[in-house]
Each structure stands twice: as structure tokens, then as C-alpha cells.
Amino acid sequence: MRIKVTLQKDIVLVRRWQYSKERKRSLPTNVYSVKRYQAPSELPADVVEAHEVTAEEQQVYADFVAELKKDAEKASAEVGLMMLTKSLNRAKMALEDPDMREAISLDEYENLSKTINEIKKLVTKNKNALKRKTMKKEQ
């Protein structure tokens, strides 16, 4: 029987369904379980040996974990963008305050200016790409 990899709450479960003659139906048997954020990219060797996991089944697990990590990175990036937006708004308010103008040095202002210009270019590029994408959908 093939393994099935599922995510329940924050636990990655690897199960194999086996037919039970007594109950006359297939029942799940746990092959391996681990917390979502601690999931290794491959099944441990002792689990592979004990449950006779094939290379194809190992690949199913590896693909599942890779997808989890990709989703986690995407969520992290989204949170980073939200935090950046809030931080930039707070920085703008601080720079508008006359008392805060001398809080950082001239070199720090120059570095800040360079960084902001790079961010501005990326934001404009992404905004224009999104506009083109929405215009395509409308047509």
C-alpha cells in the first residue's frame, strides 16, 4: 500500500493504509509523525527500513515537505511586507517631526536614501506588473 502524507494542525503525518481482515476494511497505521516546522526533507533511515518505504514513497514525502517549506517562505515574505509598510509609515512620521531630524547622522541619511530609492524602484515595478495583469484579466 502507498503512503499518504497529511497535515493535521501542526503535525505532518505519514500513514500507510492496510487492510484488516478482522474489521474487513482498511485501517491507517502511522509510519512517521513530526511537527510541521521540524520536518526533515527526507524520511529518517530507521523509518524507511522499519516500514519498507520505497523510493517513490520517499519522493512523495519529500515533495510534500518541500511544498510546506515553500508555503512557509511565502507567508514569511507576506508578513515581512506588512511589517515593512508599517515601519516605513512610522519612519515617515518620525522624519516629519522637527525634533527627530538630527536623530541620525548624514551618512545614515544617505544610506537610507539609497535603500529607499531601491525599494521605490521595486515597488513601482511590481505595481506596474500588477496593473498589466489586471488589465489583461479585464479584457
C-alpha atoms as one frame of an Amber mdcrd trajectory, in Angstrom:
protein
   0.000   0.000   0.000   1.143   3.530  -0.703   1.813   6.075   1.989  -0.293
   9.178   2.455   1.208  12.357   3.820  -1.194  14.773   5.513  -1.017  17.856
   7.670  -3.191  17.882  10.776  -2.938  21.099  12.750   0.851  21.481  13.076
   1.800  17.822  12.672   2.914  16.115   9.467   1.543  12.570   9.477   2.857
   9.818   7.240   0.441   6.914   7.152   0.058   3.657   5.328  -3.391   2.114
   4.959  -3.507  -1.651   5.449  -6.438  -3.997   5.121  -7.664  -5.570   8.361
  -9.349  -8.968   7.962 -10.994  -8.716  11.397 -12.637  -5.376  10.696 -12.989
  -6.003   6.948 -11.719  -2.566   5.974  -8.509  -0.602   5.554  -7.058   0.962
   8.685  -4.337   3.588   8.932  -1.018   2.764  10.522   1.295   5.590  11.486
   4.628   5.370   9.729   6.055   8.680  10.947   4.905  11.943  12.504   6.745
  15.174  13.180   5.940  18.806  13.916   5.404  20.917  10.818   8.336  23.283
  11.312  10.756  20.490  12.272  10.013  18.206   9.322  13.211  16.891   7.716
  13.383  16.935   3.917  13.678  13.129   3.840  12.268  10.340   5.970  14.732
   9.074   8.602  16.621   5.891   7.658  15.225   3.861  10.562  11.644   4.659
   9.463  12.454   3.703   5.869  13.875   0.368   6.971  11.209  -0.459   9.568
   8.260   0.267   7.282   9.877  -0.717   3.971   9.250   2.663   2.384  10.006
   2.676  -1.350  11.904   5.390  -3.213   8.665   6.559  -4.821   7.014   6.926
  -1.415  10.053   8.792  -0.108   9.687  11.172  -3.051   6.018  11.772  -2.149
   7.110  12.756   1.363   9.954  14.953   0.070   7.609  16.780  -2.330   5.078
  17.354   0.455   7.715  18.808   2.797   9.147  20.985   0.010   5.678  22.403
  -0.631   5.234  23.086   3.107   8.532  24.953   3.252   7.659  26.929   0.124
   4.330  27.954   1.676   6.084  28.932   4.916   8.557  31.115   2.986   5.704
  32.788   1.115   3.838  33.508   4.358   7.021  34.877   5.898   7.548  37.173
   2.912   3.965  38.455   3.165   4.410  39.217   6.856   7.700  40.937   6.040
   5.975  43.203   3.527   3.261  44.133   6.017   5.864  44.902   8.682   7.907
  46.941   6.189   4.853  49.020   5.317   4.110  49.734   8.969   7.757  50.537
   9.726   8.014  52.919   6.770   4.879  54.736   7.893   6.323  55.107  11.410
   9.651  56.305   9.961   7.820  58.871   7.810   6.014  60.233  10.870   9.311
  60.387  12.783  11.056  62.264   9.963   8.235  64.814   9.799   8.868  65.661
  13.455  11.378  68.580  13.639  12.943  67.229  16.844  13.799  63.882  15.203
  15.672  65.308  12.196  19.007  65.249  13.974  18.495  61.769  15.459  20.583
  60.123  12.718  23.775  61.270  11.000  24.247  62.494   7.432  25.821  59.169
   6.337  22.844  57.279   7.708  20.532  59.630   5.789  22.474  58.901   2.579
  22.283  55.130   3.136  18.600  55.438   3.927  18.059  57.440   0.744  19.788
  54.776  -1.392  17.791  51.979   0.210  14.514  53.842  -0.193  15.266  54.511
  -3.876  15.902  50.792  -4.465  12.670  49.899  -2.677  10.810  52.561  -4.667
  12.033  51.046  -7.960  10.907  47.561  -6.883   7.535  48.813  -5.685   6.961
  50.686  -8.967   7.991  47.642 -10.995   5.636  45.350  -9.050   2.806  47.888
  -9.184   3.097  48.208 -12.966   3.229  44.432 -13.405   0.089  44.089 -11.295
  -1.650  46.791 -13.337  -0.797  44.962 -16.583  -2.021  41.690 -15.130  -5.355
  43.183 -14.032  -5.787  44.888 -17.406  -5.266  41.524 -19.155  -7.901  39.872
 -16.957 -10.427  42.604 -17.720 -10.013  42.176 -21.473
